[in-house]
Amino acid sequence: MTTATAAAAKPEFTLWQRLSGWVMNPWGRPRFLPLITWLYMAWSIIPVLIAIQFSFNDSRSRTVWAGFSTRWYWGDPNDSVWHNTQLRDALYQSLKLAAADVVVAVPLGVLLALGLARWRGHGSGPSNFLMLFPLVTPEIVMGVSLFLVFTHIFTFIHPSTTAQILGHITFSVSFVVVIVRGRLFSIGRQYEEAAADLGATPAQALRLVLFPLLVPAIVASAAITFAISIDDFVISQYLSCGASCTTVPIFIYSSTRAAPLPNTNAIASIMVVFTLVAVGLGYLFYRIFTRGESREGGMTGEMAGFEL
């Protein structure tokens, strides 16, 4: 067959056929998933950036830009975050609740995850389901339930900061359990068994082997717990005792029903910064503590230097 005959026998495709073949090729690289991802990120982030922008607005308007100013952070002597007592107290209350939630919920969630992961027997299945129940329960239902519990059963706990802390712990401990249990399942039991073969007691294996391996999950769960707690509105609102229990989300909700000033944007921007810093530190520590792990999930040299 000559070259001219082969060229004549080769099928010719139109531009539309080539384009449709490029789009519909099931073995090609994903083309629309990155586009959808970036569109979703833009849809989520752009409103936040606009709100942060107007926190630096020089006028009292939250819609008309009048120039850059730090008036609503510390410049205004009455309405800035630095000088307004209500704003500072709300920020302090949010940080206090988030810190207390992390301090209590993370150790409790780690212990619950260890117990549920190692429990084999009657009642383990229902217990695991009940532990995950807050994850699938609407937060409004959780807030109403906790309010009824504190007002009709545990009447010695009145709506207060203590009640808010207990509510945050009840809601966030499930997140800690899920993260730590996932880490436990990825680790397996081979390291504990190896420590036992080397003569370690169960307590020593837990303290010297298992807990160091769980540090990445503990740090990640602490960051997520802090982020969830500091932004919570429903539970904090239902268990609030008034002005002394007002958090930043409650303050923002109350302000938007009147004529809000850009200081609400300013304190919301500060909350965003705290959340991003917490999540960023959690991710950074997670990468540091998992640097020695191989891709298969094993460890490179932790057990080699195990000594009692």
C-alpha positions in Angstrom: 0.0 0.0 0.0 1.5 3.3 -1.0 1.7 6.4 1.2 -1.1 8.1 -0.7 -3.4 5.1 -0.4 -2.7 4.9 3.4 -3.5 8.6 3.8 -6.7 8.2 1.9 -7.7 5.2 4.0 -7.1 7.1 7.3 -10.4 8.4 8.7 -10.8 12.1 9.0 -12.5 13.5 12.2 -14.2 16.8 12.4 -13.3 19.4 15.1 -16.5 18.5 17.0 -15.7 14.8 16.9 -12.2 15.4 18.2 -13.5 17.7 21.0 -16.2 15.2 22.1 -13.6 12.4 22.0 -11.3 14.4 24.2 -14.1 15.2 26.7 -15.6 11.7 26.8 -12.4 9.8 26.9 -12.7 7.6 30.1 -9.0 7.0 30.3 -8.0 10.6 30.1 -7.0 12.8 33.0 -9.8 14.5 35.0 -10.6 17.8 33.4 -13.8 19.0 35.1 -13.0 18.0 38.7 -10.3 20.6 39.2 -12.6 23.2 37.7 -15.5 22.3 40.0 -13.1 22.3 43.0 -11.8 25.8 42.2 -15.3 27.1 41.6 -16.5 25.7 44.9 -13.5 27.2 46.8 -14.1 30.6 45.1 -17.8 30.4 46.1 -16.9 29.6 49.7 -13.9 32.0 50.2 -14.9 35.1 48.3 -17.8 36.1 50.6 -15.4 35.7 53.6 -12.8 37.9 51.9 -15.5 40.5 51.3 -16.5 40.5 54.9 -12.9 40.8 56.0 -12.4 43.7 53.6 -15.3 45.7 55.1 -13.9 45.1 58.6 -11.2 47.6 57.4 -13.7 50.1 56.0 -13.2 53.7 57.1 -17.0 54.4 57.4 -19.8 52.9 59.3 -21.2 51.2 56.2 -20.9 47.5 55.6 -21.7 47.8 51.9 -20.0 51.0 50.6 -16.2 51.1 50.6 -14.8 54.4 51.9 -11.2 53.6 52.3 -8.8 51.5 54.3 -8.7 52.0 58.1 -8.1 50.0 61.3 -10.9 52.0 63.0 -13.0 48.9 63.9 -10.1 47.0 65.4 -8.5 49.6 67.7 -8.9 53.1 66.2 -12.5 53.9 67.3 -12.6 54.8 71.0 -16.0 53.4 71.6 -17.0 50.8 69.0 -13.7 49.1 68.1 -13.0 45.6 69.2 -10.1 46.8 71.4 -12.2 49.4 73.3 -15.7 47.8 73.2 -16.2 45.8 76.4 -19.0 43.6 75.0 -16.8 42.6 72.0 -13.8 41.8 74.2 -15.9 39.8 76.6 -17.6 37.9 73.8 -14.2 37.0 72.3 -12.8 36.0 75.7 -15.9 33.8 76.3 -15.5 32.0 73.0 -11.8 31.4 73.6 -12.5 30.2 77.1 -15.1 27.7 75.9 -12.9 26.4 73.1 -9.9 26.0 75.4 -11.9 24.2 78.0 -13.5 22.0 75.4 -10.1 20.9 74.0 -8.6 20.3 77.5 -11.5 18.0 78.5 -12.9 16.5 75.3 -9.6 15.4 73.7 -8.3 13.2 76.6 -11.8 11.8 77.1 -12.2 11.1 73.4 -8.8 9.4 73.3 -9.7 7.1 76.2 -13.1 6.3 74.7 -11.6 5.6 71.3 -9.1 3.1 73.0 -11.9 1.4 74.9 -14.2 1.1 71.9 -11.5 -0.1 69.6 -10.3 -2.8 72.0 -13.7 -3.8 73.3 -14.8 -7.2 72.0 -18.0 -8.5 73.5 -21.7 -7.9 74.1 -22.6 -4.2 74.0 -19.7 -3.1 71.9 -21.8 -2.5 68.8 -24.5 -0.4 70.5 -21.8 1.5 72.4 -20.0 2.4 69.1 -23.3 3.6 67.6 -24.2 5.7 70.6 -20.8 7.3 70.5 -21.3 8.3 66.9 -24.8 9.5 67.5 -23.9 13.2 68.1 -22.4 13.3 64.6 -25.6 12.5 62.9 -27.9 14.5 65.3 -28.9 18.0 64.2 -27.2 20.5 66.4 -30.5 22.2 67.1 -31.8 18.9 68.5 -28.7 18.5 70.6 -29.0 22.0 72.0 -32.7 21.6 72.9 -31.9 18.2 74.5 -29.1 19.5 76.6 -31.2 22.4 77.7 -34.0 20.1 78.9 -31.4 17.8 80.6 -30.0 20.7 82.6 -33.4 22.2 83.5 -35.3 19.0 84.4 -32.8 16.3 85.4 -29.5 17.9 86.5 -31.1 20.9 87.9 -28.0 21.8 90.0 -26.4 22.8 86.7 -28.0 26.1 85.6 -27.5 27.8 82.2 -24.0 29.2 82.6 -20.5 28.9 81.3 -20.2 25.5 83.0 -23.3 24.3 81.1 -21.9 25.7 77.8 -18.6 23.8 78.4 -20.4 20.6 79.1 -22.5 21.0 76.0 -19.5 21.6 73.8 -17.8 18.6 75.3 -20.8 16.4 74.6 -21.0 17.5 71.0 -17.3 17.4 70.1 -16.1 14.3 71.9 -17.4 12.2 69.0 -15.1 13.9 66.5 -12.2 13.0 68.7 -13.3 9.4 68.9 -13.7 9.1 65.1 -10.2 10.6 64.4 -8.4 8.6 67.0 -10.1 5.4 66.1 -9.2 5.9 62.5 -5.6 6.2 63.6 -5.8 3.1 65.8 -7.1 1.0 62.9 -4.4 2.3 60.6 -1.7 1.5 63.1 -3.0 -2.0 64.0 -1.9 -4.0 67.0 1.4 -5.2 65.8 3.4 -2.6 67.7 1.7 -3.3 71.0 2.3 -7.1 70.4 6.0 -6.4 69.5 6.3 -4.4 72.7 4.7 -7.2 74.7 7.2 -9.7 73.1 10.0 -7.4 74.3 8.7 -7.6 77.9 6.6 -4.5 78.2 3.5 -4.6 80.4 0.2 -3.4 78.9 0.6 0.0 80.7 4.2 0.4 79.3 3.1 -0.6 75.8 0.3 2.0 76.0 2.5 4.7 77.4 5.7 4.1 75.4 4.4 2.7 72.1 0.7 3.5 71.5 0.4 7.0 72.8 3.4 8.3 70.7 1.9 6.8 67.6 -1.5 8.5 68.4 0.1 12.0 68.8 -0.8 13.0 65.2 -4.4 12.0 65.6 -4.6 13.7 69.0 -3.2 17.0 67.6 -5.6 16.9 64.7 -8.6 16.2 66.9 -7.6 19.0 69.2 -7.4 21.5 66.3 -10.8 20.3 64.9 -12.4 20.5 68.4 -11.1 24.0 68.9 -12.4 25.1 65.5 -15.8 23.5 66.1 -16.2 25.0 69.6 -15.1 28.5 68.9 -17.6 28.9 66.1 -20.5 27.1 67.8 -23.8 29.1 68.1 -26.7 26.7 68.8 -25.5 25.0 71.9 -23.9 28.2 73.3 -27.2 30.0 72.7 -29.5 27.4 74.4 -27.2 27.1 77.4 -26.4 30.8 77.7 -27.1 32.7 81.0 -27.3 36.2 79.5 -24.7 38.8 78.8 -21.9 37.1 80.8 -22.2 34.0 78.6 -22.4 35.8 75.2 -19.9 34.4 72.7 -18.9 35.9 69.4 -21.4 34.0 67.3 -24.2 35.0 69.7 -23.1 38.6 69.6 -23.0 38.6 65.8 -26.4 37.1 65.6 -27.8 39.6 68.0 -26.1 42.5 66.1 -27.4 41.5 62.7 -31.0 41.9 63.8 -30.4 45.6 64.5 -28.1 47.9 62.6 -24.7 46.2 62.6 -21.5 48.1 62.5 -18.3 46.9 60.7 -17.0 45.9 64.2 -19.0 42.7 63.7 -16.9 42.1 60.6 -13.8 42.9 62.6 -14.5 40.4 65.4 -15.6 37.8 62.9 -12.3 38.3 61.1 -10.4 37.7 64.3 -12.4 34.5 64.8 -11.4 33.4 61.3 -7.8 34.1 62.1 -7.9 32.0 65.4 -9.6 29.1 63.6 -7.1 29.1 60.7 -4.2 29.3 63.1 -5.5 26.4 65.1 -6.1 24.2 62.1 -2.8 25.3 60.6 -0.9 24.4 63.7 -2.7 21.1 63.9 -1.8 20.3 60.3 1.9 21.4 60.9 2.3 19.2 63.9 0.6 16.3 62.1 3.1 16.6 59.3 6.0 16.7 61.8 4.9 13.7 63.8 4.1 11.6 60.7 7.3 12.5 58.9 9.0 9.2 59.9 6.1 7.0 58.6 6.3 5.1 55.3 3.5 5.3 52.8 2.2 1.9 53.8 1.5 3.2 57.3 4.4 1.5 59.0 7.1 3.2 61.1 10.7 3.4 60.2 12.5 3.0 63.4 10.3 3.6 66.4 10.3 0.0 67.6 14.0 -0.6 66.8 15.0 1.6 69.8 12.4 0.4 72.3 13.9 -0.3 75.6 12.3 -0.8 79.0 
